[in-house]
Structure formats: structure tokens, C-alpha cells
Amino acid sequence: MFNGGASRLSIQSSFSGNLLSDQAFEAFQQYMHDQCGIMIGQGKRYMVQSRLGTILPETKTASIDELIHGLITNTLPVKTKTRIIDAITTNETYWFRDGRQFEVLAKVIFPELATHPFNALRIWSAGCSHGQEPYSISMAAQEFAQTQGVRCPNMQIIGTDLSHQVLENARRAIYSEFSLSRGLPNHLRQRYFTPWQEQWKLKSEITSKVSFRPLNLLSSFSLLGKFDIIFCRNVLIYFSSEVKLHILNRMIASLKPEGYLFLSSTESLPRGLTGLETLQAHGTRYYRRID
Ligand SMILES: C[S@@+](CC[C@H](N)C(=O)[O-])C[C@H]1O[C@@H](n2cnc3c(N)ncnc32)[C@H](O)[C@@H]1O
């Protein structure tokens, strides 16, 4: 794990029930930074207290401070630790988010890569949340393949996330009416979704290209192999520049030569990062590996 600053992981447990002490909050901030890269500002204190308070009844701990003490001393069951991480991460996402980037994908990158074996493309959605991002990529690829008369049964899209809960939802590929109303064009809903117990299930022609696995971006990801395209959007915004740099340097190494990287259009590269050139098309920025 990344260990950016001095670790202050020892606090005494106190029994203040649902109230979060200053000491425990500070220790939690440090833990989330060191273990997950996530920076939790002072303004998030109430959010932490309220989210940890919600899961407290499921755990065998008497107070939020005790829960945090168990977390940092590594004495909690794995299940409880996972629940804490799930509760703290922000998983906001929707279909075809940052639409101009999907235009670049469909109109610039796919046509260029179609002259290579399109079928063998490998794409990584890092911090994929509930799956809308990798499945939007899969739909875009399917639409492109159909209109161009190419086939892509072996295309691989890998979605990874720190939160186990979101990955469970992503694997099920069943979405509510509300979720579909956020960004999904009507013609794609009709083509790729079927009604499923008052919800909507994605068809296997889209899900079969996508696989999911848990991954903390602070740990090694070299085993995932090399990618033609990496999406890492709205994930690094929660990290310090130091951690961002550490992750992006390893992501560049995970790109094939001239492979592409997408951050969200509101994010920028941290200072001191080399190995990427900035490109612009369809009103948005994206990056390509240069050696
Ligand atoms: C706001 S969502 C972005 C989802 C999607 N990429 C998008 O742009 O719509 C951020 C995701 O990053 C994940 N995340 C946060 N820290 C992470 C870490 N250290 N390693 C892997 N994923 C992380 C969260 O669990 C969350 O699902």
C-alpha cells in the first residue's frame, strides 16, 4: 500500500456511541489516505459519522470510535472492513457519462484501432462503480462493430473497483428505471435491455465482453496485463497529487505503446507526469502514451 505520510494509526477505543471523536476521525482520515488513497477533508466529518453510524448495528462494536479502532488495528472481520470501505467510497456514475469522450471513442479511436485486430482490443475501466462505464464502452463497441461490419467477440473490457458492493451490482447487470433514465439513449435501451422483475437486465451480447474484479489502485495492477485504452474517470479526484502521480505512472506502464487514457473532462494531469501527450477532439481532452 502507498504510505505517503507518517502513520498515526494508534488510537484508544472510546465508548462514545454514535459520536466520532476528534482522535478517531484523524486516525480514520490517515487510514483512508494510506490504504485507499482517498483524502477525507474536515468538511466530511459529519458524512463519516453518519455513514459509519448506519453500519454500526450490523457490527459487533459498541461505538464508531471502537469500529475505527478495530479497522486501524486490523482486528475487524474482513466483512466489516469491506462494509466500511463500501460505505465511505463515492460511487456516483451514469450511462455514457461525459458524452463527448464516447464520441471520441466511437469516431476517432475505434476507427483507428479497427485497422488492428479490433477483436483483440483490451480496455480497462478503473474505478468502474456499478458498471455503467464499462457497459457503456461495450455498447459503443458493439454499435461500432455492427455499423462497420467488423466482429469483436474476443474484445476484453475489465472493470475494477475498490468497493465489493458496487462490483456485485455490476456483475448482476440489472438496473432500475431511474438508472436507465440517466444518460442511456432510448434506442440503446430498446436494443440491449430486457425487462426483468420491474427492472432492466442488460443482454449478454453486451455483458459477455465485460468482466469485473476487485482492485485497489494503490496495489499492483501489473497482473491485469497491457491495455489499448484505460478509463480512469472521477476516481483520482479524491486523491492527493502525490498519490495521483504514483497511480498514473503505473497506468502509463500498463498502456500498450500509443495506448489511450481518459480522465474525466474536469480532471487534469498532475505536475511532473511524463509519458503522455494531450489530444483534443469533439470538444474534449484525452491522452496518448508516448515513449
Ligand atoms: C465516482 S465513482 C466513478 C465511476 C465511473 N468511473 C464514472 O466516472 O462514472 C469512483 C469510484 O472509484 C472507486 N475508488 C475509490 N478509491 C479507489 C481505489 N483506491 N482503488 C480503486 N477504486 C477506487 C470508488 O469505489 C468508486 O466506485
The ligand as an SDF file (V2000), in Angstrom:
LIG
                    3D

 27 29  0  0  0  0  0  0  0  0999 V2000
  -17.2960    8.4720   -8.5640 C   0  0  0  0  0  0  0  0  0  0  0  0
  -17.0470    6.7970   -8.9860 S   0  0  0  0  0  0  0  0  0  0  0  0
  -16.6440    6.9470  -10.7110 C   0  0  0  0  0  0  0  0  0  0  0  0
  -17.2850    5.8560  -11.5550 C   0  0  0  0  0  0  0  0  0  0  0  0
  -17.0070    5.9640  -13.0660 C   0  0  0  0  0  0  0  0  0  0  0  0
  -15.6090    5.8630  -13.3470 N   0  0  0  0  0  0  0  0  0  0  0  0
  -17.5750    7.2470  -13.6310 C   0  0  0  0  0  0  0  0  0  0  0  0
  -16.8030    8.1490  -13.9820 O   0  0  0  0  0  0  0  0  0  0  0  0
  -18.8070    7.3600  -13.7150 O   0  0  0  0  0  0  0  0  0  0  0  0
  -15.4530    6.4800   -8.2370 C   0  0  0  0  0  0  0  0  0  0  0  0
  -15.1660    5.0060   -7.9970 C   0  0  0  0  0  0  0  0  0  0  0  0
  -13.7840    4.8570   -7.6440 O   0  0  0  0  0  0  0  0  0  0  0  0
  -13.6830    3.8410   -6.6710 C   0  0  0  0  0  0  0  0  0  0  0  0
  -12.4230    4.0010   -5.9050 N   0  0  0  0  0  0  0  0  0  0  0  0
  -12.1220    4.9150   -4.9460 C   0  0  0  0  0  0  0  0  0  0  0  0
  -10.8980    4.6970   -4.4570 N   0  0  0  0  0  0  0  0  0  0  0  0
  -10.3810    3.6350   -5.1130 C   0  0  0  0  0  0  0  0  0  0  0  0
   -9.1450    2.9220   -5.0410 C   0  0  0  0  0  0  0  0  0  0  0  0
   -8.1720    3.2600   -4.1800 N   0  0  0  0  0  0  0  0  0  0  0  0
   -8.9810    1.8540   -5.8610 N   0  0  0  0  0  0  0  0  0  0  0  0
   -9.9660    1.5030   -6.7340 C   0  0  0  0  0  0  0  0  0  0  0  0
  -11.1570    2.1250   -6.8490 N   0  0  0  0  0  0  0  0  0  0  0  0
  -11.3620    3.1870   -6.0390 C   0  0  0  0  0  0  0  0  0  0  0  0
  -14.9280    4.0280   -5.8180 C   0  0  0  0  0  0  0  0  0  0  0  0
  -15.2660    2.8490   -5.1210 O   0  0  0  0  0  0  0  0  0  0  0  0
  -15.9780    4.4340   -6.8500 C   0  0  0  0  0  0  0  0  0  0  0  0
  -16.7590    3.3590   -7.2840 O   0  0  0  0  0  0  0  0  0  0  0  0
  1  2  1  0
  2  3  1  0
  2 10  1  0
  3  4  1  0
  4  5  1  0
  5  6  1  0
  5  7  1  0
  7  8  2  0
  7  9  1  0
 10 11  1  0
 11 12  1  0
 11 26  1  0
 12 13  1  0
 13 14  1  0
 13 24  1  0
 14 15  1  0
 14 23  1  0
 15 16  2  0
 16 17  1  0
 17 18  1  0
 17 23  2  0
 18 19  1  0
 18 20  2  0
 20 21  1  0
 21 22  2  0
 22 23  1  0
 24 25  1  0
 24 26  1  0
 26 27  1  0
M  CHG  2   2   1   9  -1
M  END
$$$$
